[in-house]
Amino acid sequence: MLQLLDQVDTVRKEVGRKLDHGLKSELGQFMTPSTVARFMASLFTPSSNLQTAQLLDAGAGIGSLSCAFLDRVTATTLPFHRLKVVAYEIDAKLRIHLEKTLSDYQSAIDLDISIVSGDFIEAAVKLIQGGETLFTHAIMNPPYKKINSASRHRALLREAGIETVNLYSAFVALAVELMETGGQVVTIIPRSFCNGPYYRPFRDIILSKTAIKQIHLFNARNRAFKDDDVLQENIIISLERGAQQGPVTISTSTDDSFSDMETVIYPFDRIVFPDDPERFIHVPTSPDHSHIELSPYVASSLSDLGLEVSTGPVVDFRLRDHLQKMPQPDAVPLLYPCHFMGQSVVWPKAESKKPNAILLNDKTRKWLYPRGCYVVVRRFSSKEEKRRIVASVVYAKDFSAPMLGFENHLNVFHAGRQGIPENIARGLCVFLNSTAVDDQFRRFSGHTQVNATDLRLLKYPSRDALTRLALWAKNQHVLTQHKIDKKVESIAWQKLTT
């Protein structure tokens, strides 16, 4: 019986090759490899007083996850006398395989199987509204797809008090709501919920109604679902409904073989910082604190510094009629990510496919900033780049036009839509380009996007320290990454001297 999961995995690969790629993308469902399923099932802890288990598998596919859970039951590492499995799957072709997978266990254990073809969100909301908590366990690889704000799913979720923007977070939130006290949820999901404003209500559900027991991080972004070419960074998270939050186990592996897995236990205040109003969930990859995480000299908010950060206000397709390929007398510079090479600004770029200028008139003026000194961080980095945060300074002296345009794929540090002092900008740029800042950002962000909200929540050195950092940088003949990192490390624990 223990070999059944391996047989199911062979079916998974065959079915995956035959599935319509467009339909698979539309449903947002990617089937779970046997190695991942087996690891997920291993995260459930036995309960000595629970004789009957009720397992939820929403988005069950061909049944790999339920199969891994049932393997543990048949091996008596989860010693239940009776088990009920409720599996939701809307794809009729996959349900054929799912029925066979689950029925193969009925000769070995006392097993009640319910395979539901209906919509999980609709069914779960009705159960929640009826006050029913049906499950003791849930194991899931939920679909990954955005939920339209005007959709029926969004309205149904709101009826259940759930506000979220993606099917994966909706499925997990519903599973939590359907759990009995002490119920365990193990799910593999994109790491994107760990930060950002859109997933704040979902994080609130997780943090208020469950205890996080373990988080597993794959160090290689494309290895968890390599058969489906999924590049989204995924984590496996284990939750317990109604439990007291304690230390959290963080495990990491390069890929889904788990051959190099490392495990560290962290206090919860390393996972969710007590003073973080956004309740970002951090996934530390080293037991050591970063140089800046606990520093008394890196404790200023942007508000303390008199600064703000905003998404670039120029949305080019809305102002298409005002864009210019190259600068003209009645136009001003328009800066895109392509104009930033490392920490340098290269403008104009005649060979660029993007425009280099925008007309200055009554329709565009409100989207532009006055000429001044600004710090820019690209919102998107490619997966090949070593760093997520790459900052550049836009110096007023490099432009003669009265105003500047910043395209929407940039984050811009400013002071009330005005430029900031040059030394503050230079010091801020050096700080943002340090490895310590990049490491700290990666602890709560699993995607390549850098949002203005993320940058607002970082802590910064004081204005005086930024100014001194700028003067130090200006005196360096060559400013290397090693020099930046050593200097930022020094300001984290002692007052900066030039």
C-alpha positions in Angstrom: 0.0 0.0 0.0 2.9 2.4 0.7 3.8 2.3 -3.0 0.4 3.6 -4.1 1.5 7.2 -4.0 4.4 6.4 -6.4 1.8 4.8 -8.8 -0.4 7.9 -8.5 2.6 10.1 -9.3 3.1 8.2 -12.6 -0.5 8.9 -13.4 0.0 12.5 -12.5 2.7 12.9 -15.0 0.7 11.1 -17.7 -2.4 13.2 -17.0 -0.4 16.4 -16.8 0.9 15.9 -20.3 -2.5 15.3 -21.7 -4.3 18.1 -19.9 -5.2 21.2 -22.0 -2.6 23.8 -21.0 -5.2 26.6 -21.4 -7.7 24.9 -19.2 -5.1 24.1 -16.6 -4.1 27.8 -16.5 -7.7 28.9 -16.4 -8.4 26.7 -13.4 -5.1 27.8 -11.8 -4.4 24.2 -10.7 -1.1 22.4 -10.8 -0.9 18.8 -9.5 1.4 18.0 -6.6 4.5 15.8 -7.1 4.7 12.8 -4.8 7.8 14.1 -3.0 6.0 17.3 -2.0 2.8 15.4 -1.1 4.7 13.0 1.1 6.5 15.8 2.9 3.2 17.7 3.4 1.6 14.7 5.0 4.6 14.3 7.3 3.8 17.6 9.0 0.6 16.4 10.6 1.1 15.5 14.3 -0.8 12.5 15.8 -3.5 13.0 18.4 -3.9 10.3 21.0 -7.5 11.1 21.8 -8.8 11.5 18.2 -10.2 8.2 17.0 -12.0 9.5 13.8 -10.5 12.0 11.4 -12.3 14.0 8.8 -10.0 15.1 6.0 -10.6 18.0 3.6 -8.8 18.0 0.2 -10.1 21.0 -1.8 -8.8 21.1 -5.4 -7.9 17.4 -5.0 -6.8 16.7 -8.6 -6.1 13.0 -8.9 -5.7 12.6 -5.2 -2.0 12.8 -4.5 -2.3 14.7 -1.3 -5.1 12.6 0.1 -3.1 9.5 -0.9 0.0 10.7 1.0 -2.2 11.3 4.1 -3.8 7.9 3.8 -0.4 6.3 3.5 0.4 7.6 6.9 -2.9 6.2 8.3 -2.2 2.8 6.9 1.3 2.9 8.3 -0.3 3.8 11.7 1.9 6.9 12.1 -1.5 8.6 12.1 -3.4 6.0 14.1 -7.0 6.7 13.3 -9.6 4.0 13.6 -12.0 5.6 11.1 -11.5 8.2 8.4 -13.7 10.3 6.2 -12.3 12.1 3.2 -14.1 14.9 1.5 -12.4 15.8 -1.8 -13.5 18.6 -4.1 -12.6 18.5 -7.8 -14.4 20.3 -10.6 -12.6 18.7 -13.5 -14.5 15.6 -14.5 -11.5 13.9 -16.1 -9.5 14.3 -12.9 -12.3 13.0 -10.8 -12.1 9.6 -12.6 -8.5 9.2 -11.4 -9.4 10.6 -7.9 -12.2 8.1 -7.4 -9.8 5.2 -8.2 -7.0 6.6 -6.0 -9.2 6.8 -2.9 -11.2 3.6 -3.4 -7.9 1.6 -3.5 -7.6 2.3 0.3 -11.0 1.0 1.3 -9.8 -2.5 1.7 -7.1 -1.4 4.2 -8.8 1.0 6.5 -12.3 2.1 7.6 -12.7 4.8 5.0 -15.7 6.9 4.0 -15.2 8.8 0.7 -17.1 11.8 -0.5 -16.0 13.2 -3.9 -17.8 16.5 -4.6 -17.9 18.0 -8.1 -19.4 21.3 -7.1 -17.8 24.7 -6.4 -15.8 24.5 -3.2 -16.2 28.2 -2.4 -20.0 28.1 -2.7 -20.2 24.9 -0.7 -17.9 26.0 2.1 -19.6 29.4 2.5 -22.9 27.6 3.0 -21.4 25.3 5.6 -19.8 28.3 7.5 -23.1 30.2 7.4 -24.7 27.1 8.9 -22.2 27.2 11.8 -20.7 23.8 10.9 -17.1 22.9 11.5 -16.7 19.6 9.8 -13.0 18.8 9.6 -10.1 17.8 11.8 -7.5 17.9 9.0 -7.0 19.6 5.6 -4.3 19.0 3.1 -4.4 21.2 0.0 -2.7 22.5 -3.1 -5.3 25.2 -3.8 -5.8 26.8 -7.2 -3.8 30.0 -8.0 -5.9 32.6 -9.8 -7.0 36.1 -9.1 -10.6 36.8 -8.0 -12.3 39.6 -9.9 -13.6 42.2 -7.4 -17.1 42.1 -9.0 -17.2 38.3 -9.3 -19.7 35.9 -7.6 -16.9 34.3 -5.7 -15.8 37.6 -4.2 -19.4 38.3 -3.1 -19.8 34.8 -1.6 -16.5 35.2 0.4 -17.6 38.5 1.8 -20.8 36.8 3.1 -18.5 34.6 5.1 -16.4 37.5 6.3 -13.5 36.7 4.1 -11.9 39.5 2.0 -9.2 38.3 -0.3 -8.0 38.6 -3.9 -6.9 35.1 -5.0 -8.4 31.6 -5.0 -5.5 30.1 -3.1 -6.0 32.4 -0.1 -9.8 32.0 -0.4 -9.4 28.2 -0.2 -7.1 28.3 2.8 -9.3 30.9 4.7 -12.4 28.7 4.1 -10.5 25.6 5.3 -9.5 27.4 8.5 -13.1 28.4 9.1 -14.2 24.8 8.6 -11.7 23.3 11.1 -12.6 22.1 14.5 -10.6 23.5 17.4 -7.2 21.8 17.2 -7.8 21.0 13.5 -4.6 21.0 11.4 -4.2 22.5 7.9 -1.2 21.8 5.7 -1.1 23.6 2.4 1.3 24.6 -0.3 0.7 28.1 -1.5 2.5 31.0 -3.1 4.5 33.1 -0.7 3.0 36.3 -2.0 0.5 36.4 0.9 3.3 37.1 3.4 3.4 40.8 2.6 1.6 43.5 0.8 -1.7 45.3 1.5 -4.0 43.1 -0.5 -3.3 40.0 1.6 -3.5 41.8 5.0 -7.1 40.5 5.7 -6.0 37.0 4.9 -3.0 37.3 7.2 -5.3 38.5 9.9 -7.4 35.3 9.6 -4.2 33.1 9.8 -2.8 35.0 12.7 -6.0 35.4 14.7 -7.5 31.9 14.2 -4.5 29.6 13.9 -1.0 29.1 15.2 1.7 28.7 12.6 3.5 25.5 13.3 6.0 25.2 10.4 6.9 26.9 7.2 9.0 25.2 4.5 10.7 27.3 1.9 12.1 26.1 -1.4 15.3 28.0 -2.1 15.0 27.4 -5.9 12.0 29.2 -7.1 11.2 26.9 -10.0 11.6 23.5 -8.4 8.4 22.7 -6.4 6.3 22.3 -9.6 9.1 21.9 -12.2 6.9 19.6 -14.4 4.5 22.5 -14.9 7.1 25.3 -15.3 5.8 27.2 -12.3 8.1 30.1 -11.4 6.0 31.4 -8.4 7.9 31.0 -5.1 5.9 28.6 -3.0 5.9 27.7 0.7 4.4 24.8 2.6 2.7 26.0 5.8 1.3 24.0 8.7 -1.4 25.6 10.8 -3.4 24.6 13.9 -6.8 26.1 14.5 -7.3 27.7 17.9 -3.8 26.8 19.2 -1.6 29.0 21.3 1.1 30.5 19.1 4.6 29.4 20.0 7.9 29.1 18.3 7.8 28.3 14.6 9.8 25.7 12.7 11.4 27.0 9.5 12.7 24.4 7.1 14.4 25.0 3.8 15.5 22.8 0.9 16.8 23.6 -2.5 14.1 21.6 -4.3 11.4 19.0 -3.9 13.8 16.2 -3.2 14.3 17.6 0.3 17.7 16.0 0.2 19.5 19.0 1.8 16.7 20.1 4.1 17.8 22.2 7.1 15.5 23.0 10.1 15.7 25.9 12.6 13.2 26.8 15.3 12.5 30.6 15.7 10.6 32.6 18.3 7.4 34.0 16.9 8.6 37.6 17.1 11.2 36.7 14.4 8.3 35.6 12.1 5.8 38.5 12.7 7.5 41.6 14.2 5.5 42.8 17.2 5.5 46.5 16.1 4.6 45.8 12.4 1.1 47.2 11.7 0.9 45.3 8.4 1.7 41.9 10.1 4.1 40.8 7.4 5.1 37.1 7.8 8.9 36.7 7.6 10.6 33.5 6.7 14.2 33.8 8.1 16.8 31.6 6.4 19.5 32.1 9.0 19.2 32.0 12.8 21.4 35.1 13.0 19.7 38.5 13.0 20.6 40.7 10.1 22.9 43.6 10.9 20.0 46.1 10.8 17.1 44.1 12.2 17.7 45.0 15.8 19.9 48.0 15.4 19.1 51.1 17.6 20.7 53.2 14.9 18.4 51.9 12.1 15.1 52.7 13.6 13.6 55.6 11.7 10.5 55.5 9.7 10.2 57.4 6.4 7.9 59.8 8.3 10.6 60.4 10.9 12.9 61.4 8.0 10.3 63.7 6.4 10.2 61.4 3.3 7.6 59.5 1.4 7.8 56.7 -1.2 5.2 56.4 -4.0 4.6 54.4 -7.1 5.6 56.4 -10.2 2.5 58.3 -11.2 2.8 58.2 -15.0 0.7 55.3 -16.5 1.9 55.5 -20.1 -1.1 54.0 -21.8 -3.4 56.6 -20.2 -1.1 59.4 -21.5 -0.2 57.7 -24.8 -1.0 60.9 -26.9 1.5 62.9 -24.9 4.5 60.6 -25.1 7.6 61.4 -27.1 10.2 59.1 -28.5 13.0 61.6 -27.9 13.1 64.9 -26.0 11.5 68.0 -27.7 11.5 71.6 -26.6 7.9 71.3 -25.1 8.6 68.0 -23.4 10.3 66.8 -20.2 12.2 63.6 -19.4 10.1 60.5 -18.7 12.1 57.8 -16.8 11.4 54.1 -17.1 13.1 51.2 -15.5 15.2 50.8 -18.7 16.8 54.1 -17.9 18.4 52.8 -14.8 21.5 50.6 -15.1 22.5 49.5 -11.6 22.9 52.8 -9.7 23.4 54.9 -12.8 20.8 56.8 -14.8 21.2 56.6 -18.6 18.8 59.1 -20.3 17.8 59.5 -23.1 18.2 56.1 -24.7 17.6 56.4 -28.4 17.7 52.6 -28.9 15.0 52.0 -26.2 11.5 50.9 -27.3 10.1 53.1 -24.5 9.5 56.8 -25.0 12.1 59.1 -23.4 9.9 62.2 -22.9 6.4 63.4 -22.2 4.8 66.7 -23.2 4.4 69.2 -20.5 0.9 70.6 -20.6 -2.2 71.0 -18.5 -3.2 67.3 -18.9 0.2 65.9 -17.9 1.5 68.4 -15.3 -0.4 66.8 -12.3 1.4 63.5 -13.0 4.9 65.0 -13.0 7.4 66.0 -10.2 9.4 69.2 -10.2 13.0 68.9 -11.1 14.9 67.8 -8.0 16.8 65.0 -6.4 15.0 61.7 -6.0 15.8 58.0 -5.1 14.3 55.4 -7.4 13.8 51.7 -6.9 12.4 49.5 -9.7 9.2 47.7 -8.8 10.1 44.5 -10.7 13.4 42.6 -10.9 14.0 39.5 -12.9 14.5 36.2 -11.3 18.1 36.1 -12.5 19.1 39.2 -10.6 21.0 38.7 -7.3 19.2 41.6 -5.6 15.5 42.5 -5.3 16.1 46.1 -4.2 18.3 48.2 -6.5 18.3 51.9 -5.8 19.5 54.8 -8.0 19.7 58.6 -7.4 18.2 61.0 -9.9 20.2 64.1 -9.5 18.6 67.5 -10.3 21.9 68.7 -11.9 21.6 66.0 -14.6 18.4 67.6 -16.1 17.6 71.0 -17.3 13.8 70.6 -17.7 11.5 72.1 -15.0 9.7 68.8 -14.3 10.4 65.0 -14.5 8.1 62.0 -15.2 8.4 58.7 -13.4 6.7 55.8 -15.0 4.5 53.4 -13.0 7.0 50.6 -12.8 9.2 52.7 -10.5 9.1 53.5 -6.8 10.1 57.1 -6.0 11.3 58.5 -2.7 10.4 62.2 -2.4 9.4 64.8 0.1 5.8 65.8 -0.4 6.2 65.4 -4.2 9.3 67.6 -4.1 12.9 66.6 -4.4 15.0 65.7 -1.4 18.4 67.0 -0.3 21.2 65.5 -2.3 23.1 64.1 0.6 20.0 62.5 2.1 19.3 60.9 -1.3 22.8 59.7 -1.8 23.0 58.2 1.7 19.5 56.6 1.3 20.6 55.0 -2.0 23.7 53.5 -0.4 21.7 52.1 2.5 19.0 50.6 0.2 21.7 48.9 -1.9 23.2 47.1 1.0 23.0 43.3 1.3 21.5 43.6 4.8 18.5 45.5 3.4 18.0 43.1 0.5 18.2 40.2 3.0 15.6 41.7 5.3 13.3 42.4 2.3 13.6 38.7 1.2 12.5 37.5 4.6 8.9 38.8 4.1 8.7 38.9 0.3 8.7 35.9 -1.9 8.1 37.5 -5.3 10.2 39.8 -7.5 8.0 42.8 -7.0 9.0 45.6 -4.7 6.0 47.6 -3.6 6.0 51.1 -2.1 4.2 49.6 0.9 7.2 47.3 1.4 9.6 50.2 1.3 7.5 52.2 3.8 7.7 49.4 6.4 11.5 49.2 6.4 13.4 51.0 9.1 16.1 53.5 8.1 19.1 55.3 9.6 18.6 58.9 10.9 18.9 61.9 8.6 22.3 62.6 10.2 23.5 59.1 9.6 22.3 59.2 6.0 24.1 62.4 5.4 27.4 61.0 6.9 26.9 57.9 4.8 26.6 60.1 1.7 29.8 62.0 2.5 31.6 58.7 3.1 30.4 57.3 -0.3 31.3 60.5 -2.1 34.9 60.1 -0.9 35.2 56.5 -2.2 37.1 56.2 -5.4 35.3 52.9 -6.2 32.1 52.0 -4.3 31.9 48.2 -4.2 29.2 46.0 -2.7 31.7 44.8 -0.1 32.4 48.4 1.0 28.7 49.3 1.2 28.0 46.2 3.3 30.8 46.8 5.7 29.8 50.5 6.1 26.1 49.7 6.7 27.1 47.0 9.2 29.1 49.6 11.0 26.3 52.1 11.3 24.0 49.4 12.6 25.9 49.1 15.8 27.8 52.4 16.3 27.3 56.0 15.3 28.6 56.7 11.9 31.8 58.7 11.5 33.2 59.9 8.2 
